[in-house]
Structure formats: structure tokens, C-alpha cells
Amino acid sequence: MVLEDGHALAAEAAEDLRVQKSALDLPNLQVVRLTEFRRTAGEKKLTRADKETICEQAILVVDQFYAHLPFKKARYAFDPVQRLRLLQAQISQTEDDLQFHGALLGIFAEMRDAHTFYGLPAPCRGAVAFLPFFMQSYVEQGERRYVVTNVLAGFAHLCFRPGVEVTGSNGMPVSTAVNRLAEDLPAGNPAAQFLRGLMRITVRPLTCSMPPDEELVFVQYRTADDNQERALALPWHVASGIAGGVFQSRAPGVCDALADQNAAWNILWGQRAWDEQERLQAAEAHAATTALQVRVFPSRATLPDSLKHEDYLFSGSGAKSGLTLV
């Protein structure tokens, strides 16, 4: 296996992103290594009273306002209110703020409800941890494969580029890495968990996710040219200073966690995932409408004899009512 150090290339990509802050309309954008971000995040401390207040408010919301609580308790054999009360009683045992926030995130994740989650405060709020690439998966002959689909501008590696297959992360199969990450994410079913784990293995909005535990990721991959197993050491970077609501999706019903993910995609890759989905749906609807050759008649009486049978639907009332052939 060929092992390479990607620190310099990742730093160049981070710098390239930093200089684009005006074009991205993010005047306060900062991009730093994860190590520096963690040091900065540790400078602002929550008091014991702050933590108790957060627990009390979480208990109030879940116990008194969460309509799905009885279902969640029965479905997952899990009582989030009792877990919150236990956390409140053990506040003195949380060594630092990130440990406390991680415990809260874990409780809300076990509720398996993507629309009900705990959001971290500053400096995590409005920050995104990222590696300089993004990957997606597909299934071929019953085997799931993972392929790099995007790399950051400025990340000019001779071999690691869109199209290479990722086989492992930090010494474990990439599928195992994705599934382990997915276990800690809120989602209503295994498919949704897997998708969110896949998205967050390289891009993590820190408003609703903990910063990565590791400072460095060893990405194993192979190219289509020589099929040789390679590994690339890449550091995590964090982009912060992203104002709330920036690049939020317009799609209705999208939870805040996915809206944050969409914002990260737009900042890093210049893509709006939900906008693209809307464009495709609009194109499909237009094509379907064109193909249907819709005809509208004002009443049954105006129908040609060949169309006077029960298979057609007449709807509406009054002068503007009519029959639509679809």
C-alpha cells in the first residue's frame, strides 16, 4: 500500500476556500484546523447553572410538548425524560462542555426524530467540519461501493480525484465507518440513518453534530487505472462564521439538520442539493404534462359521445367546473 501525506494539499484547499469568502457572501468566514478550533471552543465555559438550565428546558420541551413521546418510549424502549434527569443529576461528572453537549446530542439522537434535536451553541453553531472531498455510494452486483464525487478547489492530487473508489477509513472498511457514525444520528429508519452517516463522514455541520474525535483521517482508496491500494492522510478543517439561515433550503418540510447539510454543500461545492432536486422534479412534471395532452370540457353535456362513460372524472361545481382528461 502506498501512503501519502495530504496535509499540504488540504491546507491549500482550505486557503482557497478562505479567499472566496466575499464571493460566498460570508464576510466572517474563518477556516482553521480542527485542533485550533477545539482550543478556541474550550475557552468559553458553561457554568453549572447554565447546564442545569439547559437540562431543565430540555425536560420541559420533551415531557410537556413532544407529542410523540409515548410512541418513542414504546417503540425504542427508551425514556428520554429520565435520561435528561439523570444527566442533570450528574452534571458535575461532565468534564468539559463538549462532553455535556455530546450527552445531550446522544439523548436526542436516540429519539430517532430528525425534526427534534439539540443544537450546539457558539462557536459550534454556524461551523462546519470538513475533509477536502465528498463521496457517495452505489450498489453494483449486490455490493455497495463508495466513490469520490467532489474535491475542493485547490486540492490538486494526482491520484485522489473524482471517480476513485474509497475502500477504508482509519483502518476499517468504509461501510463500517459510515454505519458507526450513523448510529449516533437521529433518523426514523436504517436507510435514513445510513444516508446521514454517509453525508457526515466527510462533512459535519457542528450545529447538530459533535466535532470529529480524530484530528487526522487515513483514507484508503484505489484508482481505476492501476487498481492499486493507496492511503492518504487528511486533516479535518473547520469553517466558521456562517450566519444562521445562510443558504437555507427553500424546500418545505426539510429539517434543520438537512438544511445545515445543504448549506455546507453550497459553501464547499457550490451546490444546492434541494434546488437541484426541485429542478429535476419541475422538468419531469413539465415533460409529463406535455405528453398527456390535457383536454378540459366545461360540463358532461359538452362531451363527445366517444367519451361519455364512467372512466373519466368530473370534478368541481358551478360555471367553472369541468372535466379533465388525464
Secondary structure, DSSP 8 states (H G I E B T S, - for coil): -EEEE-HHHHHHHHHHHHHTTTTTT-TT-EEEEHHHHHHHHTTS---HHHHHHHHHHHHHIIIII-TTHHHHHHHHS--HHHHHHHHHHTGGG--SHHHHHHHHHHHHHTTT-TTS-----TTTTT-EEE-SEEEEEEEETTEEEEEEEEE-TT---SS-STT-EEEEETTEEHHHHHHHHHTTS--SSHHHHHHHHHHHTTEEETTSS---S-SEEEEEEE-TTT--EEEEEEE-EEEE---TTTT---STT--HHHHHHHHHHHHHHS--HHHHHHHHHHHHHHHHHHHHT-EEESSGGGS-GGG-STTS-EE--STT-EEEE-
